[in-house]
Amino acid sequence: MVGFEEMKSSGREIRTFNLRSRLTIRLKMLNLADRLTLVYLCFSAVLIAVCRRNVSHWEVLLPVHFGLMAMIAYLAAARNRRTPLIETISHWYPTVLFLFFFEEIGLIVHAIFPGWFDQYLIRADLALFGVHPTVWIEQFSSYWLTEYMQLVYTSYYLLTIGFGAYLWLRGRRSEFSWFITATCAAYYLSYPIFVLFPVESPHHTLQHLQQVELAGGPVTDFINLIEKHGRVHGGAFPSAHVAGSMVVLFSAFKFERKLAWLLAPLILSICLATIYGRYHYVMDVFAGTLMAAIGCMLADRLEMKDREKITKQTK
């Protein structure tokens, strides 16, 4: 009997060891962007499950989240099979998920708090500048300036894709991975703040103070159409436009300084456009810049820890 119990115990230990070994191998397949994305998916899934009474379509969102987790696990496992299409998708998929996550904010923004906290940002802007920046800047509005501002405002997502493609097509995979990790970190820090500190935007709260309509041409009309039918209500603080754009700028200064100086005017224009277009308070811009800086610092730290682990394993 003693021998039989020892055999059973040994069998359990072997199964546990094998399970741990498989889990360790699976975790090693995940890159930094995978891990950050999975952490955010877990956070948002728990939030949706716990606060489901305040979340529209929670019964749809939860299965979608679990499906995305499974997709990431599959892509990570398939990444090293040297299938060009799968390998490319496995590195680029976060850029598509950013769109889903931001749209989802409109459904979960009031998961915890039912109201809006714009009053605090309005007071902060007023205390710092003595005016409401979105109201003050309207005196400079013109047809062509409005067209330009609306155009650059919508270019921020293409900026992320463009800079990523610039690194990817030149075979600079490690730099591309760092850039995607930094972008993930900046966004995944911003999304929970959208829920913990829900903010509408000056477009909703200060509209009664605006004296000038931002009249432009076809670009403005197109953007207004998108905003009318696809605007996410909430998710203004921090500014995701600024966070994503500033990660590009910080990354460019890290890897391509000459390109950074060329991009700087465009990215500063995006920051200004968030105010000019009445999409954000100045505090949103400051917070977005901070998220970008923290995202880049986290990318450095996480990459350094990964290198240390690899070095220890090879010794």
C-alpha positions in Angstrom: 0.0 0.0 0.0 2.8 2.4 0.9 4.4 1.7 -2.5 1.1 2.3 -4.3 0.6 5.6 -2.5 4.2 6.7 -3.4 3.5 5.8 -7.0 0.3 7.9 -7.0 2.1 10.8 -5.4 5.0 10.5 -8.0 2.4 10.5 -10.8 0.8 13.6 -9.5 4.1 15.3 -9.2 5.1 14.4 -12.8 1.7 15.7 -14.1 2.2 18.9 -12.1 5.7 19.3 -13.4 4.6 18.6 -17.0 1.8 21.2 -16.7 4.2 23.8 -15.3 6.6 23.0 -18.1 4.0 23.5 -20.8 2.7 26.7 -19.1 6.3 28.0 -18.9 6.8 27.2 -22.6 3.5 29.0 -23.5 4.4 32.1 -21.5 7.8 32.3 -23.2 6.1 32.4 -26.6 4.3 35.6 -25.5 6.1 38.8 -26.4 5.8 42.0 -24.3 2.9 43.4 -26.4 1.0 40.0 -26.0 1.4 40.1 -22.2 0.3 43.7 -21.9 -2.7 43.1 -24.1 -3.7 40.0 -22.1 -3.4 41.9 -18.9 -5.7 44.6 -20.2 -8.2 42.1 -21.6 -8.3 40.4 -18.1 -8.8 43.7 -16.4 -11.6 44.8 -18.7 -13.2 41.3 -18.6 -13.3 41.4 -14.8 -14.6 45.0 -14.9 -17.4 44.0 -17.3 -18.3 40.9 -15.3 -18.4 42.7 -11.9 -20.2 45.8 -13.2 -22.3 44.1 -15.8 -25.5 45.9 -14.6 -23.9 49.2 -15.8 -22.4 47.8 -19.0 -24.5 47.6 -22.3 -24.2 44.3 -24.2 -21.9 42.8 -21.5 -23.1 39.3 -22.6 -21.5 40.0 -26.0 -18.4 41.7 -24.7 -17.3 38.9 -22.4 -17.2 36.2 -25.0 -15.4 38.6 -27.4 -12.7 39.2 -24.7 -12.2 35.5 -24.2 -12.0 35.0 -27.9 -9.4 37.6 -28.2 -7.4 36.0 -25.4 -7.5 32.7 -27.3 -6.5 34.5 -30.6 -3.5 36.0 -28.9 -2.4 32.6 -27.5 -2.7 31.1 -30.9 -0.8 33.9 -32.7 2.0 33.7 -30.1 2.3 29.9 -30.6 2.2 30.2 -34.4 4.6 33.2 -34.5 7.8 31.1 -34.9 6.4 28.8 -37.6 7.9 31.2 -40.2 4.7 31.7 -42.0 5.1 35.3 -43.2 1.4 36.2 -43.0 0.8 34.8 -39.5 4.1 36.2 -38.3 3.1 39.7 -39.5 -0.4 39.5 -38.0 1.1 38.3 -34.7 3.2 41.4 -34.4 0.7 43.9 -35.8 -2.7 42.8 -34.3 -2.5 45.3 -31.4 -2.9 48.2 -33.8 -6.3 46.8 -34.8 -7.3 46.0 -31.2 -6.7 49.7 -30.2 -9.7 50.6 -32.3 -11.9 47.9 -30.7 -10.8 48.9 -27.2 -11.5 52.6 -27.8 -14.9 51.9 -29.2 -15.6 49.6 -26.3 -15.0 52.5 -23.9 -18.4 54.0 -25.0 -20.1 50.9 -23.5 -18.1 50.6 -20.3 -17.3 54.3 -19.5 -20.0 54.3 -16.8 -19.3 50.9 -15.4 -18.3 52.4 -12.0 -19.3 56.1 -12.0 -22.6 57.2 -13.6 -21.7 60.8 -14.1 -18.9 62.9 -15.7 -15.9 64.6 -14.1 -15.4 67.4 -16.6 -15.9 70.1 -14.0 -12.4 69.4 -12.5 -10.7 69.7 -15.8 -12.6 72.9 -16.7 -11.5 74.4 -13.4 -7.9 73.3 -13.9 -7.8 74.8 -17.4 -9.4 78.0 -16.2 -7.0 78.3 -13.2 -4.0 77.8 -15.4 -4.9 80.0 -18.4 -7.5 82.4 -17.1 -9.7 81.4 -20.0 -11.4 78.4 -21.5 -8.8 77.4 -24.2 -11.3 75.9 -26.6 -13.3 79.1 -26.4 -10.3 81.5 -26.6 -8.8 79.8 -29.6 -11.9 80.2 -31.8 -10.9 83.8 -32.5 -8.2 82.4 -34.8 -10.5 80.0 -36.7 -10.6 80.2 -40.5 -11.7 77.9 -43.4 -8.2 76.6 -44.2 -7.0 76.4 -40.6 -10.1 74.3 -39.7 -9.5 72.0 -42.7 -5.8 71.6 -41.7 -6.7 70.9 -38.0 -9.4 68.4 -38.8 -7.0 66.6 -41.2 -4.1 66.3 -38.8 -6.5 65.3 -35.9 -7.6 62.3 -37.9 -4.0 61.4 -39.0 -2.8 60.2 -35.6 -3.8 56.6 -36.1 -2.1 56.5 -39.6 0.9 58.0 -37.8 1.2 54.9 -35.6 0.7 52.6 -38.6 3.2 54.6 -40.7 6.0 54.8 -38.2 5.5 51.1 -37.4 5.7 50.2 -41.1 8.8 52.4 -41.4 10.6 50.2 -38.9 9.0 46.9 -40.0 9.8 47.3 -43.7 13.5 48.0 -42.9 13.8 44.8 -40.9 14.2 46.6 -37.6 12.2 44.1 -35.7 13.5 44.8 -32.2 12.9 48.5 -32.6 9.4 47.8 -34.0 8.6 45.6 -31.0 9.8 48.3 -28.6 7.5 50.8 -30.3 4.5 48.6 -30.2 5.1 47.7 -26.6 5.4 51.4 -25.7 2.2 52.2 -27.6 0.4 49.3 -25.8 1.5 50.5 -22.4 0.4 54.1 -23.1 -3.0 53.1 -24.3 -3.6 50.3 -21.7 -2.8 52.8 -19.0 -5.2 55.3 -20.5 -8.2 53.0 -20.9 -8.7 52.3 -17.2 -8.5 56.0 -16.5 -11.4 56.6 -19.0 -13.5 54.4 -16.7 -12.2 55.6 -13.3 -12.4 59.3 -14.4 -15.1 59.6 -17.0 -14.8 62.8 -19.1 -17.0 64.0 -22.0 -15.1 66.8 -23.7 -15.5 70.6 -24.3 -17.6 69.7 -27.3 -20.4 68.7 -24.8 -19.7 70.9 -21.8 -18.6 74.2 -23.2 -20.7 74.3 -26.4 -22.9 77.1 -24.9 -19.9 79.4 -24.6 -18.7 78.9 -28.2 -19.5 81.9 -30.5 -17.9 80.7 -33.7 -18.9 77.6 -35.7 -15.8 75.7 -37.1 -16.7 75.9 -40.7 -14.5 74.1 -43.2 -14.6 72.2 -46.4 -14.9 68.6 -47.5 -12.4 67.4 -44.8 -14.3 69.1 -42.1 -17.7 67.8 -43.4 -16.3 64.3 -43.6 -14.9 64.4 -40.0 -18.2 65.9 -38.7 -20.1 63.0 -40.4 -17.8 60.5 -38.6 -18.1 62.3 -35.3 -21.9 62.5 -35.6 -22.4 58.8 -36.2 -19.3 57.2 -34.7 -18.2 59.5 -31.8 -17.3 57.6 -28.6 -19.0 59.4 -25.8 -16.3 59.5 -23.1 -12.7 58.6 -23.2 -11.4 62.2 -23.3 -9.0 62.1 -20.4 -6.2 61.4 -21.1 -6.2 62.2 -24.8 -5.5 58.9 -26.8 -4.7 61.0 -29.8 -1.9 62.8 -27.9 -0.7 59.6 -26.2 -0.4 57.7 -29.5 1.2 60.6 -31.3 3.7 61.4 -28.6 4.8 57.7 -28.4 5.6 58.0 -32.1 7.6 61.2 -31.5 9.5 59.8 -28.5 10.2 56.6 -30.4 11.4 58.6 -33.4 13.8 60.6 -31.2 15.1 57.3 -29.8 15.6 55.5 -33.2 15.5 58.1 -36.0 16.3 61.6 -34.8 16.2 63.2 -38.2 12.8 61.8 -38.8 11.7 63.0 -35.4 12.4 66.6 -36.3 10.3 66.1 -39.5 7.4 64.6 -37.5 7.5 67.1 -34.7 5.5 69.9 -36.4 2.8 67.4 -37.4 2.5 65.9 -33.9 2.4 69.3 -32.3 -0.3 70.2 -34.7 -2.3 67.1 -33.6 -2.0 68.3 -30.0 -3.2 71.8 -31.0 -6.0 70.3 -33.1 -7.4 68.5 -30.0 -8.0 71.9 -28.5 -9.0 73.8 -31.7 -11.5 71.1 -32.6 -13.0 71.2 -29.1 -12.3 67.5 -28.6 -10.2 67.9 -25.5 -9.2 70.1 -22.5 -5.5 71.2 -22.2 -5.3 68.9 -19.2 -6.2 66.0 -21.5 -3.2 66.9 -23.7 -0.9 67.0 -20.7 -2.2 63.7 -19.4 -1.8 62.1 -22.8 1.8 63.2 -23.0 2.4 61.8 -19.6 0.9 58.4 -20.6 3.2 58.4 -23.6 6.3 59.1 -21.5 5.3 56.4 -19.0 4.6 54.0 -21.8 8.1 54.5 -23.2 9.7 54.1 -19.8 7.8 50.9 -19.2 8.9 49.6 -22.6 12.5 50.2 -21.6 12.1 48.5 -18.2 10.2 45.5 -19.6 12.7 45.0 -22.4 15.6 45.2 -20.0 14.0 42.6 -17.7 13.4 40.3 -20.7 17.0 40.6 -21.7 18.2 39.8 -18.2 16.0 36.7 -18.1 17.4 35.5 -21.5 21.0 36.2 -20.3 20.4 34.1 -17.1 18.9 31.2 -19.1 21.9 31.1 -21.5 24.5 31.0 -18.7 
